[in-house]
Amino acid sequence: MLRLIWIASIHISHFMRRWMITNRVIDRVRTREGLKWGVPAMLLAIPYLYLASLLAVIVRDGGPGWLNIFILISMWSALKTLWIGPISLILLARVRIHEHAQSRAERRQAKEEQTEPFAPAPMMVGGAS
């Protein structure tokens, strides 16, 4: 039974990762080029919250109870998109600090190479062939 639940959760996770829009957006935002789009991606939470409230009204007014699953999915997607904004800002700050430190180290190394005195090549002593 546990194995069946485990396999089902793997398949559901794979389906959600591949086909849910918020998962694809979050994957794109977490790249270096996409970190700046984290805060605008938070706006995707608005349609998901609206969908959840609309479905909740339908269920409350006598609609089928299985719509609660879609309410949970839309609420989870809204929370994920709200979460990616601050996280992307933190990741962007960390990347910028790392890039700044790396460029500073490269400049320091280039400066040391320029100020290094020229050392003549060692002369061969004895019978060189």
C-alpha positions in Angstrom: 0.0 0.0 0.0 2.8 2.4 0.9 4.5 1.6 -2.4 1.3 2.4 -4.3 1.0 5.8 -2.5 4.7 6.5 -3.2 4.4 5.8 -6.9 1.2 7.8 -7.2 2.8 10.8 -5.5 5.8 10.5 -7.9 3.4 10.6 -10.9 1.4 13.4 -9.6 4.5 15.4 -8.8 5.8 14.8 -12.3 2.5 15.9 -13.8 2.4 19.0 -11.7 6.0 19.9 -12.5 5.5 19.5 -16.2 2.1 21.0 -16.8 1.3 23.5 -14.0 2.1 27.1 -15.1 3.3 28.2 -11.8 5.9 25.5 -11.6 7.3 26.5 -15.0 7.3 30.2 -14.1 9.1 29.4 -10.8 11.7 27.3 -12.7 12.3 30.2 -15.1 12.5 32.8 -12.3 15.1 30.8 -10.4 17.6 31.1 -13.3 20.2 33.9 -13.2 18.4 35.8 -16.0 15.0 35.3 -14.5 15.7 36.5 -10.9 14.6 40.1 -11.8 11.1 38.8 -12.8 10.3 37.4 -9.4 8.3 40.4 -8.1 6.2 40.8 -11.3 5.6 37.0 -11.2 3.8 37.6 -7.9 1.0 39.2 -9.9 0.1 35.7 -11.1 -1.4 35.1 -7.6 -4.3 37.4 -8.4 -6.0 35.1 -11.0 -5.3 32.1 -8.8 -6.9 33.7 -5.8 -9.9 34.8 -7.9 -10.3 31.3 -9.2 -10.2 29.8 -5.7 -12.8 32.3 -4.4 -15.0 31.6 -7.5 -14.8 27.8 -7.0 -15.4 28.2 -3.2 -18.7 30.1 -4.0 -19.7 27.4 -6.4 -19.1 24.7 -3.8 -20.9 26.7 -1.1 -23.9 27.2 -3.3 -24.3 23.4 -3.8 -21.7 22.5 -6.4 -19.9 19.2 -6.4 -17.5 18.7 -3.5 -14.6 17.5 -5.7 -14.1 21.1 -6.7 -12.4 21.5 -3.4 -9.3 19.8 -4.9 -9.1 22.6 -7.5 -9.5 25.2 -4.7 -6.6 23.7 -2.9 -4.5 23.6 -6.1 -5.2 27.2 -7.0 -4.5 28.4 -3.4 -1.2 26.5 -3.4 -0.3 28.0 -6.8 -1.1 31.5 -5.5 1.0 30.9 -2.4 3.9 29.7 -4.6 3.8 32.8 -6.8 3.6 35.1 -3.7 6.5 33.3 -2.2 8.8 33.5 -5.3 8.9 37.4 -5.2 10.8 37.9 -1.9 12.9 34.7 -2.5 14.0 35.9 -5.9 15.0 39.3 -4.4 17.1 37.5 -1.8 18.7 35.2 -4.5 19.3 38.2 -6.7 21.1 40.1 -3.9 23.2 37.0 -3.2 24.2 36.6 -6.9 25.0 40.3 -7.2 27.2 40.2 -4.1 29.0 37.1 -5.5 29.5 38.7 -8.9 30.8 41.9 -7.4 33.3 39.9 -5.2 34.4 37.9 -8.3 34.9 41.0 -10.4 36.8 42.7 -7.6 39.1 39.6 -7.3 39.7 39.6 -11.1 40.6 43.3 -11.0 42.9 42.8 -8.1 44.6 39.9 -9.9 45.0 41.9 -13.1 46.4 44.8 -11.1 48.9 42.5 -9.4 50.0 41.1 -12.8 50.6 44.6 -14.2 52.7 45.7 -11.2 54.8 42.5 -11.1 58.3 43.3 -12.1 59.6 41.7 -15.3 61.7 38.7 -14.4 64.3 37.6 -17.0 64.2 34.1 -18.2 66.7 31.8 -16.5 69.9 31.2 -18.4 71.0 27.7 -19.3 74.3 26.7 -17.7 76.5 24.1 -19.2 76.0 22.3 -22.4 72.6 23.0 -23.8 71.5 21.1 -26.7 
